[in-house]
């Protein structure tokens, strides 16, 4: 399918789900939100960072069109793919980068940015290999876009890779979007490109391969037959990766009050042990540690004050204890509005032999949820 910038602009006019990025004579078009409903036409499915010349309107860099996970879209329903043969390449858990020529020099772009740390790392790796740089430049000059996946310990998502590498995942012809890697794989390897492992087979065979493997994201299946506007692609994720990715996404997005609630329910360790991203895991552990430290100090305060509950001097001791807590945690919390009434009630429950730990935990959860208690960024 041939594309011009004018066609794309007309297709997305007034559409809030897509955005334009401009730098010099480059115009990049990409989606804002990832949902099958966003990609309701062949043109929209091409808008994943595709980059045009602002003057000529021609495609300068053409990454993958949008394709879907198994059973995520009507075209990838398992019943429709059964018994058909596909080319399967291992899918790596990295960042897609695609190059463009600017002033005769090769630059990398990401899906939604002209510059970011992943782009800079990709360019650094590309410059290390003169042969690879020249091979990329040669393809671009001929009107093709080599599409890469950057993997690096610096940018770990779910899978912890130990090396930095640019993997060639496809090659597209800019003019019409045709994918050409399979028929040129031997030549591409001779040019210095590193290609992911590949095999041909049915969906059932691929599912059997990933069903019990760990440390692998899965495969990208590609229909061998070329069809307009593009061949059928789909993503097959391994059960191991699916479980870890869910844990990674959950922990990455979880607010502090829900993180604390995991602790209260005794479920925090289960989530942490499934997250392989060390940086994320340690950051969330530190935040949870501060929350549980505060919780423990509140319990200790109740333990010390409960014998005084209802007696002379209780109110003064309570206020003094709260001030000491605020001083101790100064700088660690953005807000620390400890509720005196909650502590008084916890002391009353403690005196009567009730479950004051549960009561105080639930109240701290509520204060975290409402922002009355909140950690520093």
ZAVO-243511 format. One record per residue: residue in three letters; x, y, z of N, C-alpha, C in turn. Coordinates in steps of 0.05 Angstrom, whole numbers, plus 5000, padded with zeros to 4 digits. Each point is the difference from the previous one (the first is absolute). Layout:
ALAXYZXYZXYZ...
This chain:
UNK501749765000498350245000501850255000UNK499750164979501650244999498650225017UNK501650175012499050205018501450274995UNK498550215003501050274999499150155026UNK501550195008499450155024497250124998UNK499350114976497450134997497749805005UNK500349754992498049805005499749955030UNK502249985014500049955028498750235015UNK500750244993498950245014496950014996UNK499149934977497249994994498649785017UNK501349775002498949775015499650065029UNK501950155012499950045029499050285008UNK499050154981499150285006497949995022UNK500550155022498150015022500049755018UNK501849824995500149755016501950035023UNK499050005025501650055023501849765008UNK499749774986501549775007502749994986UNK500650194982502550014986501350275003UNK502750014998501450255003502250024979UNK500850254994502250064982502350115016UNK502449914993502450115011501750114977UNK501150245003501550124979502850085009UNK501949954983502850095005501350054973UNK500650264994501150074974498049924978UNK501049844981498349914978498749735006UNK500349905025498949745007497350035013UNK498149834992497450005013499449715008UNK499849955026499449735010497149995009UNK498649784994497249975007499849745016UNK498750035024499749765017497450035016UNK499249775012497650005015500550085029UNK498050105013500250075029499249775018UNK498049854992498949785016500149744984UNK500649785014500249744987497449855005UNK498349994980497549855001499249914972UNK499149754997499249924973498050194987UNK498350135016498050184988501350254987UNK502450075009501450234989500849954971UNK500649754994501149934974497949884982UNK498150174993497649904985500350034970UNK502350054989500550014972502949934994UNK500549904975502849934993502050235004UNK499150254994501950225003500650055029UNK498049995018500550045028501949795012UNK499849764989501849785010502950054993UNK500550184981502750074993501250225018UNK498450115017500950245014501149935028UNK502449874999501449925024502850125000UNK500250254992502650134999501050044971UNK498349934981500750054972500850294996UNK502250044985501250274998500150094970UNK499250254996499850104972501850244997UNK500650064974501250254993497850214998UNK500350225016497850205001499650144973UNK502150014983499850154975498949824978UNK501249774996499149824978497749835008UNK499649955026497849835010500749704998UNK502449944992500849724997500749875027UNK499749735001500849855023503049985001UNK501250085023502949985004500749775018UNK498349925018500549785019497449865007UNK499949744996497449865002500349765019UNK499450045026500149775019497649814995UNK499749815019497849814998497350144999UNK498149884985497250085003499049885026UNK497750095009498949895025499049724996UNK500949815016498949745000499449925029UNK498749775004498849955026500849735012UNK499449975025500649755014498049794991UNK500749755004498249784995497350045015UNK497849994986497350035011499350295009UNK501750194993499450285008498250144979UNK500049894976498650134977498749784984UNK497850064986498749804984501949854981UNK501950144989501849874981502049815013UNK500350035026502049825014498649805018UNK497549954995498649795016501349734994UNK500449855021501449754998498749814980UNK497449994999498649824982500650064971UNK500650254994500650084972502849944992UNK501849975020502849964994500849705002UNK498349845011500649725005500749864973UNK502149845000500849834978501350154977UNK500250275002501450154980503050025008UNK501750044980502950015006500950295000UNK501950055018501050275004503149995003UNK501250224995502850045008500050125028UNK501349885019500150105027502850095007UNK500250255009502550115010499750065029UNK502049945016499950065028499650305005UNK498250075018499450285007501750075024UNK501550224998501650095022498750235014UNK500650025026498750205018501650255001UNK499950164979501650244998498550244989UNK501450174986498950244989500350004969UNK497850054986500250014971501350274991UNK502049984983501350234989500049974969UNK499750224987500150004970501650244991UNK501849964980501850224992498950174978UNK501250234996499450194979502550144992UNK500250094975502350154991499550305003UNK501750145014499850295003502750124993UNK500050154978502550124991502149804993UNK499149774990501949794993501049835023UNK499050055024500849855023497749835011UNK500649775011498049835012499250095028UNK497550035004498950065027498049795007UNK499749945026497949825009497650175010UNK497749884998497550115011498749785016UNK498450085020498349815014497250044990UNK498249845010497250014990498850285005UNK500650125022498650255007501950235006UNK502549984992501950215007502350014979UNK501050254997502450044983502549945017UNK499950085026502349965017499149895027UNK501349805010499649915028502449825006UNK500349915025502449845007500349754984UNK497849874992500149754984501150064972UNK499150224989501050094973503050055002UNK500950145020502850065004501749755003UNK499049815016501449745003500149854974UNK497850004985500049864974502150124981UNK500150274999502050134983502949945009UNK500349995026502749935011500849724991UNK498249805001500749734992500449994970UNK498550164985500350004971502750114992UNK500950215013502650124993502349825007UNK499649825020502249825007500749814977UNK498149954983500549814978499850164974UNK502350064988500050144975498649854978UNK500349735000498749844980497050015002UNK498949985025497250025004498950274992UNK501450215008499250274993499750034970UNK502149914985499950034971497849834987UNK499549775012497849824990497350135003UNK499650135024497550145005499750234980UNK502150154996499950234982499449914972UNK501249784992499649894973497049934995UNK498849875020497249934997498250254999UNK500650205017498450245000500350144973UNK502350014989500550134974498549864977UNK499549745004498549854980497050015005UNK499150145021497250035005498849795018UNK501749885017499049795019500550095029UNK498349915018500350065028500649745015UNK502549975011500549785018498950075028UNK498549815011498750055026501449845021UNK500850135022501649875020498549985027UNK501049825016499249985028502550045017UNK500050215016502250055018499649855026UNK501949835008499949885027502550095015UNK499650065025502250105017499249985029UNK502049925017499450005029499250285010UNK500850214986499350275008497050064998UNK498749864982497250054994498349755004UNK500549865022498649755005497050065004UNK498449844987497150005005499349765018UNK499549774987499449765016502449815000UNK501249944977502149804998502750145005UNK501649895018502750125006502149904981UNK500650164979502149934981502750095011UNK502149844994502650075010501750144979UNK499150024975501650134979498450234987UNK501450174987498850214984500249924971UNK497750014986499949904973497850134983UNK500650044975498050084980499349764983UNK497549915003499049774985498350104976UNK500649904977498450074976497549835000UNK497750135003497449845002498550004974UNK500550194982498850004973501350214983UNK499449994974500750214981497650064983UNK499350254997497750084984500850194978UNK498649974977500450184978498350255005UNK501350235001498550255007497750064981UNK500449944974498150094980497349875005UNK499949735005497549865002499649845025UNK502150005018499849875025500549705000UNK500949904977500549714998502249915019UNK499549775013502049885018501849814984UNK502650035003501849864982502249845014UNK499849975027502349885014500349704994UNK497949864998500249714997501649924975UNK499350134977501349934975502950104998UNK500750175019502750125000501649955025UNK499249805016501249965026503049934999UNK500749844981502849924997501850244993UNK499150164981501550244993500150205023UNK497850035015500050185022502049925022UNK500249745005502049905020502850064990UNK500549974974502650064989500750295002UNK497950175001500450295002500650085029UNK499849825019500650065028497650025018UNK497649954990497650025017499849745016UNK499050035025499449775017497049965000UNK499249764991497149944998499249815023UNK497550035010499149825021499749724989UNK500149805018499549724992497349974986UNK499949824981497649974984499449704995UNK497449944996499249744991497350024986UNK499349814984497449994986498449785013UNK497450065003498249805011497250105004UNK498449855014497350075006499850145026UNK497850135005499550135026500249805022UNK498949764996500049795021502949935007UNK501749984980502849935005501550225015UNK499450264993501250225015499050015029UNK497549955004498950005027501349785017UNK500649784988501449785014502850085008UNK501350164983502750095006500150195024UNK498150195001500150215021498549915026UNK498649784999498249935022501649965026UNK502449904999501549945024502850135001UNK500450214983502650135000499950255017UNK502250055014500350245017502050194987UNK499850255006502050204990499650074971UNK497649954989499550074972497350144999UNK499950214984497450154997498149844983UNK500949884978498349854983500950024971UNK498149994981500750014972498250204985UNK501150104978498350154981499649814976UNK497449944995499349834978499450174975UNK501049924977499750154975499149814978UNK497850074987499049844978502050024977UNK500749784989501949994978499050144975UNK497449994995498850114976499650305003UNK500950154980499650295000497150074993UNK498850165017497350094994499950305004UNK498450144983499650295004497850055021UNK500350205017502250205000502549905014UNK499849785015502449895014499349715007UNK502149835003499549735008499049985029UNK498949775006499149965028502349955018UNK500250175021501949965022498449965025UNK501149865020498849995026502249945021UNK499450075025501949965022499049775017UNK501749815006499449785017501850025025UNK498950065023501550045024500149745016UNK502349965013500349755016498550045026UNK498949785012498750025026501850125021UNK502649935000501950115019500150314997UNK500350104976500250284995497450155007UNK497749884993497550125005499650045030UNK500849815016499850025029501850225011UNK502550004990502050205010499350284990UNK498950024976499350264989497650125016UNK498149835007497850095016501050115027UNK501849855012501150095026501650254997UNK501650034978501650244995498150244996UNK498049974984498250224994498550085025UNK499149805015498450055025501750165020UNK502549905004501750135020500950284990UNK500550034974500850254989497950225004UNK497549924997497850205001498750035027UNK500749825019498549995025500550255017UNK497950145009500450225019500849905027UNK501050185017501049925026497949885018UNK497550104999498049885018499449714992UNK500049944975499649724992502449835005UNK502450124998502449855007499949925030UNK499250195017499849945028497849795005UNK497950014985497849815003501049724993UNK501849974981501249744994501449895025UNK501450175014501349925025498049915020UNK497850165004498049935019498749734994UNK499749944974498749744993502149774998UNK502550065005502149804998500649914972UNK499650174980500449934972502450144987UNK501450175015502250154988502249824990UNK500849805016502249834992499449854974UNK497549924996499249864976500550174975UNK499350255002500450184977502950064996UNK501550065021502850074998501649774988UNK499549755007501649784991499549944970UNK497850114989499449954972501050234982UNK501050215012501050234984503049974997UNK500949984975502949964994501550254997UNK498650234997501350264997501150095027UNK502649985004501250065026499650285009UNK500350194982499850295007497150065010UNK498049904985497350055009499449865026UNK501049755003499549855024501150145025UNK502550104997501350125023498750275006UNK499250154980498650265005497549965016UNK498449804991497549955014500449885028UNK502149845003500649895026500750225020UNK501550204991500850225017497550165009UNK498250054981497650145007498349845019UNK499749754995498449835019501449995027UNK502649995000501549995026499450255017UNK499950234987499450255015497249995011UNK498149904984497249985009499749815023UNK501349774998499849805022501550105025UNK502250154995501450115023498250205016UNK498650174985498150195012497849845015UNK499049804987497949835012500949885026UNK502549894999501149885024500350205023UNK500950244993500350215021497350085011UNK498050014984497350065009499049795019UNK500549754994499249785017501550025027UNK502650064998501650025025499050235017UNK499250224987498950225015497449925015UNK498349864986497549905012500649825024UNK502049824996500849825021500850155026UNK501550224995501050155023497950175013UNK498050094984498050185010497549865011UNK499549764991497549865007499649995031UNK502149945016499549995029499150275012UNK500650234985499250265010497250084990UNK498849844982497550084988497950055022UNK498750244998497950075019501050115026UNK502750035001501250115025501250274995UNK500750135021501250274999502849974986UNK500550194983502550014986500049854973UNK497949864994499849854974500250194976UNK498450215001499850184977502850134994UNK501350085022502650134996502149804990UNK499949765010501949794991499549934970UNK497550004993499249944972501150224981UNK499650255007501050224983503050004998UNK501349945023502949995000501049774982UNK498749785002500849774983499650054970UNK497950144993499650074972502150194990UNK500750205016502250194993502649854996UNK500649815017502549854997500149844975UNK497649884993499949854975500450184976UNK498850235000500350194977502950084997UNK501450045022502850084999501749774989UNK499449765009501549764991499749954970UNK497750054990499549954972500250254982UNK501050225012500250244985501849964975UNK499050104977501549974975499449754984UNK498949795014499349754986497150014990UNK498450175013497250024992499350284991UNK498550034978499250264991497850115018UNK498349835010498050085019499749785021UNK499650085025499849815022498050105020UNK497550004992497950105017498849775017UNK501549935021499149775016497550085015UNK498049834998497450065011499949915030UNK499750205018499949945029497749825007UNK497750044987497649845007500449704994UNK501449954978500649724993501849875021UNK502050155009501849895021498549965026UNK498350195007498449975025498349754999UNK498749964977498349764997501649745001UNK502450014987501849775001500849935028UNK500550215016500749965028497749875016UNK497650094994497649895013499749714993UNK500349934974499849734991502249835013UNK502450115002502249855012499549945029UNK498950195014499349965029498049775003UNK498249984981497949795002500849744988UNK502549984991500949754988499149954972UNK499250214986499049974972502350014980UNK499349974975502049994978500650294991UNK501650135016500750284994501950024976UNK501649794995501850004977498450024974UNK497949844997498350024976498750274998UNK498950105022498750264999501950224991UNK502450015012501950214993501049974972UNK500449754991500849954972498050114980UNK497449945005497950094982499850315000UNK500450125023499950305001502450124986UNK502349895003502450104985499649974970UNK498849784992499449964971498250224990UNK497950075016498150214992501550274998UNK501750065019501550255000501950024976UNK501249774993501749994976498450054975UNK497649884999498350024976499150294997UNK499450145021499050284998502350215000UNK502549915002502250184999500650145026UNK498749925021500650135026502749915011UNK500849764992502749905004501149924972UNK502250114993501249944974503050015000UNK501249824986503049994999501050224983UNK502550085005501450194982500549864974UNK500050144977500549884974502649844999
